[in-house]
Amino acid sequence: MESSASSSSSALGAVDPQLQHFIEVETQKQRFQQLVHQMTELCWEKCMDKPGPKLDIRAEACFVNCVERFIDTSQFILNRLEQTQKSKPVFLRKPF
């Protein structure tokens, strides 16, 4: 049993590059989803004084501005992530 445990721990040390890339991508997705949640919460708290049947002009303008800033920020983050990914070396699997 101990030999299987030691082989498992040594296998964990050698992470498959494709698995590592998948984990990095999923982590980035999670960070982006957290950002969306934070921005939604921020815009709601900033722009919504009192709930009602419809938005007043001020709240509507505030939401539009907040969403536009969110889109700008998201685009900036995505561009930065893309630049980061391009600067990392790509691990290719060797053919058998």
TIMI-2910 file (N, C-alpha, C, CB; in pm, 1 decimal, decimal comma, always signed):
<rs>
+----------+----------+----------+----------+----------+----------+----------+----------+----------+----------+----------+----------+------+
!      n_x !      n_y !      n_z !     ca_x !     ca_y !     ca_z !      c_x !      c_y !      c_z !     cb_x !     cb_y !     cb_z ! resn !
+----------+----------+----------+----------+----------+----------+----------+----------+----------+----------+----------+----------+------+
!    +80,3 !   -119,7 !     +0,0 !     +0,0 !     +0,0 !     +0,0 !    +84,6 !   +126,2 !     +0,0 !    -91,4 !     -0,3 !   +118,1 !  Met !
!   +196,6 !   +123,8 !    +71,8 !   +279,7 !   +243,0 !    +80,3 !   +339,1 !   +278,6 !    -54,9 !   +390,4 !   +223,1 !   +182,2 !  Glu !
!   +371,4 !   +177,1 !   -135,5 !   +429,0 !   +205,8 !   -266,3 !   +328,3 !   +274,9 !   -356,7 !   +478,5 !    +77,7 !   -331,7 !  Ser !
!   +199,7 !   +240,3 !   -345,0 !    +99,0 !   +308,7 !   -426,4 !    +79,6 !   +452,0 !   -379,7 !    -34,4 !   +233,4 !   -421,4 !  Ser !
!    +90,9 !   +475,2 !   -249,7 !    +79,4 !   +611,8 !   -198,1 !   +196,7 !   +695,9 !   -244,0 !    +71,1 !   +611,7 !    -45,0 !  Ala !
!   +317,3 !   +639,2 !   -243,1 !   +433,6 !   +716,3 !   -287,1 !   +429,7 !   +740,5 !   -436,7 !   +562,9 !   +644,7 !   -249,3 !  Ser !
!   +378,5 !   +642,9 !   -513,9 !   +368,3 !   +664,5 !   -657,9 !   +262,0 !   +769,1 !   -689,0 !   +336,0 !   +532,8 !   -730,1 !  Ser !
!   +155,8 !   +773,9 !   -607,1 !    +53,2 !   +876,4 !   -626,5 !   +108,2 !  +1014,7 !   -598,7 !    -67,1 !   +849,4 !   -536,9 !  Ser !
!   +186,4 !  +1026,9 !   -492,5 !   +243,0 !  +1158,2 !   -460,4 !   +345,0 !  +1200,7 !   -564,2 !   +307,3 !  +1156,4 !   -322,1 !  Ser !
!   +421,1 !  +1105,1 !   -620,0 !   +516,7 !  +1142,7 !   -723,9 !   +444,2 !  +1178,1 !   -852,8 !   +617,0 !  +1029,3 !   -748,9 !  Ser !
!   +330,4 !  +1114,6 !   -878,5 !   +251,4 !  +1147,6 !   -997,0 !   +192,9 !  +1287,3 !   -984,0 !   +139,3 !  +1044,5 !  -1018,2 !  Ala !
!   +160,9 !  +1328,7 !   -862,3 !   +106,7 !  +1463,1 !   -842,5 !   +211,8 !  +1569,1 !   -871,1 !    +53,8 !  +1479,1 !   -699,9 !  Leu !
!   +338,7 !  +1535,4 !   -852,4 !   +446,0 !  +1630,3 !   -878,3 !   +460,4 !  +1660,9 !  -1026,4 !   +576,5 !  +1577,4 !   -824,1 !  Gly !
!   +428,7 !  +1565,2 !  -1111,7 !   +439,5 !  +1583,1 !  -1256,5 !   +300,5 !  +1609,4 !  -1313,1 !   +504,6 !  +1458,2 !  -1324,2 !  Ala !
!   +265,6 !  +1736,0 !  -1325,5 !   +132,7 !  +1774,3 !  -1373,2 !   +133,1 !  +1781,4 !  -1525,4 !    +89,0 !  +1910,3 !  -1312,4 !  Val !
!    +32,4 !  +1722,0 !  -1583,6 !    +14,7 !  +1724,8 !  -1728,9 !     -1,8 !  +1870,8 !  -1774,0 !   -109,3 !  +1638,2 !  -1772,2 !  Asp !
!    +75,3 !  +1917,4 !  -1871,8 !    +63,6 !  +2057,0 !  -1916,8 !    -77,3 !  +2093,3 !  -1964,0 !   +162,1 !  +2082,9 !  -2029,1 !  Pro !
!   -146,3 !  +2000,3 !  -2027,3 !   -283,5 !  +2029,2 !  -2071,6 !   -376,5 !  +2046,5 !  -1952,4 !   -335,8 !  +1916,8 !  -2163,0 !  Gln !
!   -358,7 !  +1964,2 !  -1849,7 !   -438,8 !  +1977,5 !  -1728,3 !   -407,9 !  +2109,5 !  -1659,5 !   -413,1 !  +1859,8 !  -1632,5 !  Leu !
!   -281,3 !  +2144,1 !  -1653,6 !   -241,1 !  +2269,9 !  -1592,2 !   -303,1 !  +2388,3 !  -1667,9 !    -87,0 !  +2281,9 !  -1589,6 !  Gln !
!   -302,7 !  +2383,0 !  -1800,8 !   -363,3 !  +2488,9 !  -1880,8 !   -513,6 !  +2495,2 !  -1855,3 !   -335,1 !  +2466,6 !  -2030,6 !  His !
!   -578,9 !  +2380,1 !  -1848,1 !   -722,3 !  +2375,3 !  -1820,6 !   -753,0 !  +2440,4 !  -1685,5 !   -772,9 !  +2229,4 !  -1822,8 !  Phe !
!   -672,3 !  +2409,0 !  -1584,7 !   -692,5 !  +2466,7 !  -1451,7 !   -673,9 !  +2617,7 !  -1455,7 !   -595,7 !  +2403,9 !  -1349,9 !  Ile !
!   -573,8 !  +2665,6 !  -1527,4 !   -550,2 !  +2809,8 !  -1539,2 !   -669,2 !  +2878,9 !  -1605,7 !   -421,6 !  +2836,9 !  -1619,5 !  Glu !
!   -721,9 !  +2818,8 !  -1712,6 !   -836,4 !  +2876,9 !  -1784,1 !   -958,1 !  +2880,3 !  -1692,9 !   -867,9 !  +2796,5 !  -1912,9 !  Val !
!   -983,6 !  +2771,3 !  -1621,4 !  -1098,7 !  +2766,4 !  -1531,2 !  -1084,0 !  +2866,7 !  -1417,0 !  -1116,1 !  +2625,1 !  -1474,9 !  Glu !
!   -961,9 !  +2885,0 !  -1368,9 !   -936,5 !  +2984,0 !  -1263,9 !   -964,3 !  +3124,6 !  -1315,7 !   -791,1 !  +2973,5 !  -1213,2 !  Thr !
!   -924,1 !  +3151,9 !  -1440,0 !   -952,4 !  +3282,2 !  -1499,4 !  -1103,4 !  +3303,0 !  -1514,6 !   -882,6 !  +3295,3 !  -1636,1 !  Gln !
!  -1174,8 !  +3199,3 !  -1554,5 !  -1321,0 !  +3209,2 !  -1566,1 !  -1383,3 !  +3239,9 !  -1430,4 !  -1380,3 !  +3078,4 !  -1623,4 !  Lys !
!  -1333,7 !  +3172,6 !  -1326,8 !  -1386,0 !  +3196,3 !  -1193,2 !  -1360,5 !  +3340,5 !  -1149,6 !  -1323,3 !  +3098,8 !  -1093,3 !  Gln !
!  -1241,6 !  +3390,1 !  -1176,7 !  -1209,8 !  +3529,6 !  -1141,4 !  -1302,1 !  +3626,1 !  -1216,3 !  -1061,1 !  +3561,8 !  -1173,7 !  Arg !
!  -1327,3 !  +3596,9 !  -1342,4 !  -1414,6 !  +3683,5 !  -1421,1 !  -1556,8 !  +3680,3 !  -1365,1 !  -1414,0 !  +3640,8 !  -1569,5 !  Phe !
!  -1605,3 !  +3562,6 !  -1328,6 !  -1739,3 !  +3553,0 !  -1270,5 !  -1747,5 !  +3628,4 !  -1139,1 !  -1778,0 !  +3407,0 !  -1249,3 !  Gln !
!  -1642,0 !  +3623,2 !  -1059,5 !  -1639,1 !  +3699,6 !   -935,7 !  -1643,9 !  +3849,1 !   -965,0 !  -1514,0 !  +3665,2 !   -854,2 !  Gln !
!  -1574,1 !  +3891,2 !  -1068,5 !  -1575,5 !  +4031,0 !  -1107,5 !  -1715,4 !  +4074,1 !  -1150,5 !  -1475,3 !  +4055,7 !  -1220,1 !  Leu !
!  -1781,7 !  +3991,0 !  -1228,8 !  -1918,7 !  +4021,5 !  -1271,1 !  -2007,9 !  +4037,2 !  -1148,2 !  -1974,0 !  +3910,2 !  -1365,0 !  Val !
!  -1996,3 !  +3946,6 !  -1055,0 !  -2077,7 !  +3954,1 !   -932,8 !  -2047,9 !  +4082,7 !   -855,9 !  -2051,7 !  +3831,1 !   -842,7 !  His !
!  -1920,7 !  +4115,6 !   -840,5 !  -1883,1 !  +4236,4 !   -767,6 !  -1934,6 !  +4362,2 !   -837,1 !  -1731,7 !  +4243,6 !   -752,5 !  Gln !
!  -1922,2 !  +4365,6 !   -970,7 !  -1968,3 !  +4483,5 !  -1044,2 !  -2120,7 !  +4495,5 !  -1038,9 !  -1920,8 !  +4477,1 !  -1190,3 !  Met !
!  -2190,4 !  +4384,7 !  -1046,5 !  -2336,1 !  +4388,1 !  -1036,1 !  -2376,9 !  +4442,7 !   -900,2 !  -2396,1 !  +4247,6 !  -1057,9 !  Thr !
!  -2312,5 !  +4392,5 !   -797,3 !  -2342,5 !  +4439,3 !   -662,5 !  -2310,1 !  +4587,8 !   -647,7 !  -2264,5 !  +4357,6 !   -559,1 !  Glu !
!  -2195,1 !  +4628,9 !   -699,4 !  -2153,6 !  +4769,2 !   -691,5 !  -2252,0 !  +4860,4 !   -764,1 !  -2013,3 !  +4786,5 !   -750,2 !  Leu !
!  -2286,9 !  +4824,3 !   -888,2 !  -2379,7 !  +4907,4 !   -964,8 !  -2516,2 !  +4913,8 !   -897,0 !  -2394,4 !  +4853,6 !  -1107,8 !  Cys !
!  -2561,0 !  +4800,7 !   -844,1 !  -2692,4 !  +4798,3 !   -779,0 !  -2692,0 !  +4889,7 !   -657,2 !  -2730,8 !  +4654,1 !   -737,9 !  Trp !
!  -2587,5 !  +4877,1 !   -573,3 !  -2580,4 !  +4959,6 !   -452,7 !  -2564,1 !  +5107,8 !   -487,2 !  -2464,4 !  +4913,4 !   -363,9 !  Glu !
!  -2486,4 !  +5135,4 !   -590,1 !  -2458,4 !  +5274,4 !   -626,9 !  -2579,5 !  +5341,3 !   -690,9 !  -2339,7 !  +5280,8 !   -722,3 !  Lys !
!  -2651,0 !  +5268,0 !   -775,1 !  -2753,1 !  +5330,1 !   -859,1 !  -2896,5 !  +5313,6 !   -807,1 !  -2744,4 !  +5273,2 !   -996,5 !  Cys !
!  -2920,7 !  +5216,9 !   -724,4 !  -3057,3 !  +5186,8 !   -684,8 !  -3085,6 !  +5241,7 !   -546,4 !  -3082,5 !  +5036,3 !   -688,5 !  Met !
!  -3160,7 !  +5352,6 !   -540,7 !  -3197,1 !  +5410,7 !   -411,6 !  -3313,2 !  +5335,1 !   -348,3 !  -3233,4 !  +5558,5 !   -427,8 !  Asp !
!  -3419,3 !  +5321,1 !   -425,2 !  -3537,9 !  +5252,0 !   -375,1 !  -3601,0 !  +5174,0 !   -489,8 !  -3640,1 !  +5352,7 !   -313,2 !  Lys !
!  -3634,1 !  +5048,3 !   -463,9 !  -3697,0 !  +4967,8 !   -569,1 !  -3836,5 !  +5021,2 !   -600,6 !  -3704,9 !  +4819,1 !   -526,9 !  Pro !
!  -3872,4 !  +5011,4 !   -725,6 !  -4003,9 !  +5055,0 !   -768,9 !  -4042,8 !  +4981,5 !   -895,3 !  -4007,0 !  +5206,6 !   -791,3 !  Gly !
!  -4157,6 !  +5016,0 !   -950,4 !  -4204,1 !  +4946,4 !  -1070,1 !  -4119,4 !  +4976,4 !  -1194,0 !  -4347,6 !  +4983,2 !  -1097,3 !  Pro !
!  -4051,4 !  +5090,6 !  -1195,0 !  -3962,0 !  +5122,3 !  -1306,6 !  -3849,9 !  +5212,8 !  -1256,9 !  -4039,8 !  +5190,1 !  -1423,4 !  Lys !
!  -3742,7 !  +5219,8 !  -1337,1 !  -3628,4 !  +5302,0 !  -1300,3 !  -3655,6 !  +5448,0 !  -1331,1 !  -3502,7 !  +5255,0 !  -1373,0 !  Leu !
!  -3610,5 !  +5536,0 !  -1242,2 !  -3618,5 !  +5677,1 !  -1276,0 !  -3502,2 !  +5711,5 !  -1369,1 !  -3616,2 !  +5765,9 !  -1147,5 !  Asp !
!  -3503,6 !  +5828,9 !  -1425,4 !  -3404,6 !  +5868,4 !  -1526,0 !  -3263,7 !  +5866,6 !  -1467,6 !  -3436,9 !  +6008,2 !  -1581,3 !  Ile !
!  -3248,6 !  +5913,0 !  -1344,5 !  -3116,4 !  +5916,2 !  -1281,9 !  -3061,2 !  +5775,6 !  -1261,5 !  -3122,9 !  +5989,5 !  -1148,0 !  Arg !
!  -3143,8 !  +5684,8 !  -1210,1 !  -3098,8 !  +5546,9 !  -1186,9 !  -3066,4 !  +5478,2 !  -1319,1 !  -3206,4 !  +5466,7 !  -1110,2 !  Ala !
!  -3148,6 !  +5503,8 !  -1420,5 !  -3123,2 !  +5442,8 !  -1551,2 !  -2988,6 !  +5489,9 !  -1607,9 !  -3237,5 !  +5476,8 !  -1649,5 !  Glu !
!  -2963,4 !  +5620,9 !  -1600,1 !  -2836,2 !  +5675,3 !  -1649,2 !  -2718,6 !  +5619,6 !  -1569,0 !  -2837,0 !  +5829,5 !  -1641,9 !  Ala !
!  -2737,6 !  +5603,8 !  -1439,6 !  -2632,9 !  +5549,5 !  -1353,6 !  -2601,1 !  +5405,0 !  -1393,1 !  -2675,5 !  +5556,7 !  -1205,3 !  Cys !
!  -2705,7 !  +5324,2 !  -1415,6 !  -2684,1 !  +5185,0 !  -1456,4 !  -2613,7 !  +5177,7 !  -1592,0 !  -2818,1 !  +5109,5 !  -1462,4 !  Phe !
!  -2656,2 !  +5260,4 !  -1685,8 !  -2593,6 !  +5260,6 !  -1818,4 !  -2445,4 !  +5294,9 !  -1804,8 !  -2664,6 !  +5361,6 !  -1913,3 !  Val !
!  -2414,8 !  +5398,6 !  -1728,4 !  -2275,6 !  +5438,7 !  -1708,9 !  -2195,9 !  +5328,0 !  -1639,3 !  -2268,4 !  +5568,8 !  -1627,1 !  Asn !
!  -2254,6 !  +5268,2 !  -1538,7 !  -2186,3 !  +5162,6 !  -1464,0 !  -2159,4 !  +5042,1 !  -1553,8 !  -2269,8 !  +5120,2 !  -1341,5 !  Cys !
!  -2257,8 !  +5003,1 !  -1633,1 !  -2240,4 !  +4889,4 !  -1724,4 !  -2135,1 !  +4921,6 !  -1830,4 !  -2374,7 !  +4852,7 !  -1792,0 !  Val !
!  -2135,9 !  +5042,2 !  -1883,1 !  -2034,7 !  +5080,2 !  -1982,0 !  -1894,8 !  +5074,3 !  -1921,1 !  -2062,9 !  +5221,5 !  -2036,6 !  Glu !
!  -1880,2 !  +5121,0 !  -1798,0 !  -1749,7 !  +5112,3 !  -1730,9 !  -1712,3 !  +4966,9 !  -1707,4 !  -1751,4 !  +5189,1 !  -1596,7 !  Arg !
!  -1811,9 !  +4884,7 !  -1673,2 !  -1786,1 !  +4743,0 !  -1653,2 !  -1736,5 !  +4678,7 !  -1782,3 !  -1912,4 !  +4672,2 !  -1603,3 !  Phe !
!  -1801,4 !  +4710,8 !  -1894,4 !  -1759,8 !  +4655,6 !  -2024,1 !  -1617,9 !  +4700,1 !  -2057,1 !  -1857,1 !  +4699,4 !  -2136,3 !  Ile !
!  -1589,0 !  +4828,3 !  -2036,0 !  -1453,1 !  +4878,5 !  -2060,5 !  -1350,6 !  +4804,2 !  -1974,7 !  -1445,8 !  +5029,8 !  -2032,0 !  Asp !
!  -1383,4 !  +4787,4 !  -1847,4 !  -1293,7 !  +4718,5 !  -1755,0 !  -1276,1 !  +4572,8 !  -1795,3 !  -1346,8 !  +4727,5 !  -1611,6 !  Thr !
!  -1385,0 !  +4507,5 !  -1830,8 !  -1378,9 !  +4367,2 !  -1872,2 !  -1292,9 !  +4351,4 !  -1996,3 !  -1519,6 !  +4312,5 !  -1898,4 !  Ser !
!  -1309,3 !  +4440,8 !  -2091,6 !  -1229,4 !  +4434,4 !  -2213,8 !  -1081,9 !  +4452,5 !  -2182,6 !  -1275,4 !  +4540,6 !  -2314,1 !  Gln !
!  -1051,9 !  +4545,4 !  -2094,2 !   -913,4 !  +4568,1 !  -2053,0 !   -855,3 !  +4441,5 !  -1989,0 !   -904,9 !  +4687,1 !  -1954,4 !  Phe !
!   -931,7 !  +4379,6 !  -1899,6 !   -885,7 !  +4258,8 !  -1830,3 !   -865,2 !  +4145,2 !  -1930,0 !   -986,7 !  +4216,5 !  -1721,0 !  Ile !
!   -959,4 !  +4126,6 !  -2020,9 !   -946,7 !  +4020,9 !  -2120,3 !   -824,5 !  +4042,4 !  -2209,4 !  -1072,9 !  +4013,4 !  -2205,4 !  Leu !
!   -802,0 !  +4166,1 !  -2249,4 !   -682,8 !  +4196,5 !  -2330,1 !   -555,0 !  +4166,3 !  -2252,5 !   -683,8 !  +4344,3 !  -2374,2 !  Asn !
!   -553,8 !  +4200,4 !  -2124,8 !   -436,7 !  +4174,2 !  -2041,4 !   -414,9 !  +4023,8 !  -2025,5 !   -452,6 !  +4240,9 !  -1903,4 !  Arg !
!   -522,2 !  +3948,8 !  -2003,3 !   -509,5 !  +3803,3 !  -1992,0 !   -458,9 !  +3742,5 !  -2122,3 !   -644,0 !  +3740,5 !  -1953,6 !  Leu !
!   -508,1 !  +3795,0 !  -2233,2 !   -463,3 !  +3745,8 !  -2363,5 !   -314,2 !  +3771,7 !  -2382,5 !   -543,6 !  +3812,1 !  -2476,7 !  Glu !
!   -268,8 !  +3890,7 !  -2346,4 !   -126,6 !  +3923,3 !  -2356,6 !    -43,7 !  +3831,6 !  -2267,6 !   -102,2 !  +4070,2 !  -2318,8 !  Gln !
!    -94,4 !  +3803,3 !  -2148,1 !    -24,8 !  +3715,3 !  -2055,2 !    -14,5 !  +3574,8 !  -2112,7 !    -96,3 !  +3712,3 !  -1919,5 !  Thr !
!   -124,1 !  +3526,5 !  -2170,7 !   -123,2 !  +3392,1 !  -2228,9 !    -27,1 !  +3383,7 !  -2347,5 !   -264,7 !  +3352,3 !  -2273,1 !  Gln !
!    -20,7 !  +3488,1 !  -2427,5 !    +68,3 !  +3488,2 !  -2543,3 !   +214,4 !  +3489,1 !  -2501,6 !    +39,2 !  +3607,9 !  -2632,0 !  Lys !
!   +244,3 !  +3548,5 !  -2387,2 !   +382,9 !  +3556,9 !  -2343,7 !   +431,0 !  +3428,9 !  -2276,0 !   +399,9 !  +3673,4 !  -2249,7 !  Ser !
!   +337,4 !  +3340,4 !  -2237,6 !   +375,6 !  +3214,0 !  -2175,2 !   +412,5 !  +3112,4 !  -2282,3 !   +261,5 !  +3159,8 !  -2086,5 !  Lys !
!   +511,5 !  +3028,3 !  -2253,1 !   +544,4 !  +2923,3 !  -2350,6 !   +431,2 !  +2820,9 !  -2357,9 !   +677,9 !  +2853,4 !  -2313,1 !  Pro !
!   +407,1 !  +2771,3 !  -2476,5 !   +302,0 !  +2672,7 !  -2498,5 !   +364,7 !  +2534,6 !  -2495,2 !   +228,0 !  +2697,3 !  -2633,5 !  Val !
!   +307,7 !  +2446,6 !  -2414,6 !   +356,5 !  +2309,2 !  -2404,7 !   +278,0 !  +2224,9 !  -2503,4 !   +342,8 !  +2253,2 !  -2258,9 !  Phe !
!   +350,1 !  +2163,5 !  -2595,1 !   +287,1 !  +2075,1 !  -2692,8 !   +319,9 !  +1931,7 !  -2656,5 !   +333,8 !  +2107,7 !  -2837,4 !  Leu !
!   +223,7 !  +1847,5 !  -2675,8 !   +245,9 !  +1707,3 !  -2651,3 !   +330,0 !  +1647,8 !  -2762,3 !   +113,8 !  +1633,4 !  -2638,2 !  Arg !
!   +426,0 !  +1565,2 !  -2724,8 !   +511,0 !  +1499,0 !  -2822,2 !   +433,7 !  +1381,5 !  -2883,1 !   +644,2 !  +1450,8 !  -2756,6 !  Lys !
!   +438,2 !  +1365,1 !  -3015,2 !   +371,7 !  +1250,0 !  -3075,5 !   +446,2 !  +1122,0 !  -3040,1 !   +362,5 !  +1266,3 !  -3228,5 !  Pro !
!   +373,6 !  +1013,6 !  -3034,0 !   +432,7 !   +883,5 !  -2998,8 !   +506,4 !   +824,2 !  -3112,4 !   +328,2 !   +787,4 !  -2952,7 !  Phe !
+----------+----------+----------+----------+----------+----------+----------+----------+----------+----------+----------+----------+------+
</rs>
